[in-house]
Amino acid sequence: MTTIGLIGAGNIGQAVARLALDHGYDVVLSNSRGPETLTDVVEGLGDRAVAGTSEEAAARGELVVVTIPLRAYRDVPVEPLAGKVVIDTNNYYPQRDGQIAALDDGSGTSAGLLQEHLAASHVVKAFNHVSSAHLTEHARPTGASDRRALAVAGDDDGAKATVAALIDELGFDVVDVGPLSESWRIEPGTPGYGPRLDTIGLREALAAATRG
Ligand SMILES: NC(=O)c1ccc[n+]([C@@H]2O[C@H](COP(=O)([O-])OP(=O)(O)OC[C@H]3O[C@@H](n4cnc5c(N)ncnc54)[C@H](OP(=O)(O)O)[C@@H]3O)[C@@H](O)[C@H]2O)c1
């Protein structure tokens, strides 16, 4: 894998792009307003960063990160993402995203909604519980004593392994939350959402999470 596509080029999109570039990947960033609005961003990121439309980022990325306000998830292009691993960083904030019944009543998860929309893709929830600033500040090489752990959740074990390997390469240990139906354990308001935890601490936080 050499190219990572990003749908969303805000705080988290740029932080993931920066980490990926630091580790030798090419990145294609996109947003809702069009590539011409990302000129300064890609110039700041360097030669291996380019801007495109969401469709182009989806098509050119061998792995694609969806990192947008959840309310816009139905805008994510479906066809160019078929068969691909898609990382979902999104969180549900009703004050920003509007009320979503399946999340308010606890019958669904935000990542599950994206997976329903991208039925032919392999969605893995990741990078959703770490702030964009900490994503770059807390990255450490394998084996560092203060290495932070990040969670992954997904229904396809192969896709989850791909994302786990990427996260490890970018500087974090990985804890498997389980399928997307369990990803509520790392949504906003849970003990694992936000704090800097190692593998043991994150496992404990996931186990201690309560729904709602
Ligand atoms: N900020 C954090 O520290 C953090 C941490 C973990 C997870 N998250 C979650 O990750 C997601 C992104 O957060 P963020 O802080 O990076 O948001 P942000 O800074 O507001 O950036 C959002 C990006 O998504 C783009 N976008 C919006 N609607 C789009 C659409 N329909 N199609 C394509 N791109 C679209 C925006 O482009 P335009 O500006 O052109 O509209 C912008 O580039 C959110 O769900 C958030 O809850 C955030």
PDBQT file of the ligand as one rigid body, heavy atoms in Angstrom, charges set to zero:
ROOT
HETATM    1  N1  LIG A 301     -11.044  16.982  16.026  1.00  0.00    +0.000 N 
HETATM    2  C1  LIG A 301     -10.658  15.896  16.665  1.00  0.00    +0.000 C 
HETATM    3  O1  LIG A 301      -9.714  15.956  17.471  1.00  0.00    +0.000 OA
HETATM    4  C2  LIG A 301     -11.368  14.572  16.428  1.00  0.00    +0.000 A 
HETATM    5  C3  LIG A 301     -10.839  13.456  17.059  1.00  0.00    +0.000 A 
HETATM    6  C4  LIG A 301     -11.385  12.195  16.757  1.00  0.00    +0.000 A 
HETATM    7  C5  LIG A 301     -12.462  12.089  15.900  1.00  0.00    +0.000 A 
HETATM    8  N2  LIG A 301     -13.004  13.200  15.337  1.00  0.00    +0.000 N 
HETATM    9  C6  LIG A 301     -14.159  13.014  14.443  1.00  0.00    +0.000 C 
HETATM   10  O2  LIG A 301     -13.618  12.908  13.131  1.00  0.00    +0.000 OA
HETATM   11  C7  LIG A 301     -14.467  13.590  12.193  1.00  0.00    +0.000 C 
HETATM   12  C8  LIG A 301     -13.691  14.752  11.604  1.00  0.00    +0.000 C 
HETATM   13  O3  LIG A 301     -13.335  15.634  12.641  1.00  0.00    +0.000 OA
HETATM   14  P1  LIG A 301     -12.477  16.942  12.375  1.00  0.00    +0.000 P 
HETATM   15  O4  LIG A 301     -12.241  17.564  13.705  1.00  0.00    +0.000 OA
HETATM   16  O5  LIG A 301     -11.322  16.628  11.505  1.00  0.00    +0.000 OA
HETATM   17  O6  LIG A 301     -13.534  17.826  11.569  1.00  0.00    +0.000 OA
HETATM   18  P2  LIG A 301     -13.293  19.221  10.834  1.00  0.00    +0.000 P 
HETATM   19  O7  LIG A 301     -11.994  19.816  11.263  1.00  0.00    +0.000 OA
HETATM   20  O8  LIG A 301     -14.541  19.999  10.996  1.00  0.00    +0.000 OA
HETATM   21  O9  LIG A 301     -13.125  18.789   9.299  1.00  0.00    +0.000 OA
HETATM   22  C9  LIG A 301     -14.162  18.151   8.628  1.00  0.00    +0.000 C 
HETATM   23  C10 LIG A 301     -13.722  17.928   7.198  1.00  0.00    +0.000 C 
HETATM   24  O10 LIG A 301     -14.754  17.181   6.545  1.00  0.00    +0.000 OA
HETATM   25  C11 LIG A 301     -15.022  17.823   5.306  1.00  0.00    +0.000 C 
HETATM   26  N3  LIG A 301     -16.379  17.534   4.881  1.00  0.00    +0.000 N 
HETATM   27  C12 LIG A 301     -17.531  17.949   5.452  1.00  0.00    +0.000 A 
HETATM   28  N4  LIG A 301     -18.578  17.481   4.758  1.00  0.00    +0.000 NA
HETATM   29  C13 LIG A 301     -18.062  16.751   3.721  1.00  0.00    +0.000 A 
HETATM   30  C14 LIG A 301     -18.623  16.044   2.657  1.00  0.00    +0.000 A 
HETATM   31  N5  LIG A 301     -19.960  15.969   2.509  1.00  0.00    +0.000 N 
HETATM   32  N6  LIG A 301     -17.802  15.444   1.758  1.00  0.00    +0.000 NA
HETATM   33  C15 LIG A 301     -16.442  15.525   1.902  1.00  0.00    +0.000 A 
HETATM   34  N7  LIG A 301     -15.850  16.188   2.912  1.00  0.00    +0.000 NA
HETATM   35  C16 LIG A 301     -16.659  16.797   3.810  1.00  0.00    +0.000 A 
HETATM   36  C17 LIG A 301     -14.799  19.283   5.577  1.00  0.00    +0.000 C 
HETATM   37  O11 LIG A 301     -14.638  19.954   4.350  1.00  0.00    +0.000 OA
HETATM   38  P3  LIG A 301     -15.223  21.428   4.140  1.00  0.00    +0.000 P 
HETATM   39  O12 LIG A 301     -14.535  22.280   5.154  1.00  0.00    +0.000 OA
HETATM   40  O13 LIG A 301     -14.896  21.743   2.715  1.00  0.00    +0.000 OA
HETATM   41  O14 LIG A 301     -16.721  21.323   4.397  1.00  0.00    +0.000 OA
HETATM   42  C18 LIG A 301     -13.521  19.205   6.401  1.00  0.00    +0.000 C 
HETATM   43  O15 LIG A 301     -12.394  19.059   5.556  1.00  0.00    +0.000 OA
HETATM   44  C19 LIG A 301     -15.692  14.026  12.996  1.00  0.00    +0.000 C 
HETATM   45  O16 LIG A 301     -16.696  13.065  12.885  1.00  0.00    +0.000 OA
HETATM   46  C20 LIG A 301     -15.167  14.125  14.427  1.00  0.00    +0.000 C 
HETATM   47  O17 LIG A 301     -16.194  13.956  15.377  1.00  0.00    +0.000 OA
HETATM   48  C21 LIG A 301     -12.471  14.434  15.575  1.00  0.00    +0.000 A 
ENDROOT
TORSDOF 0
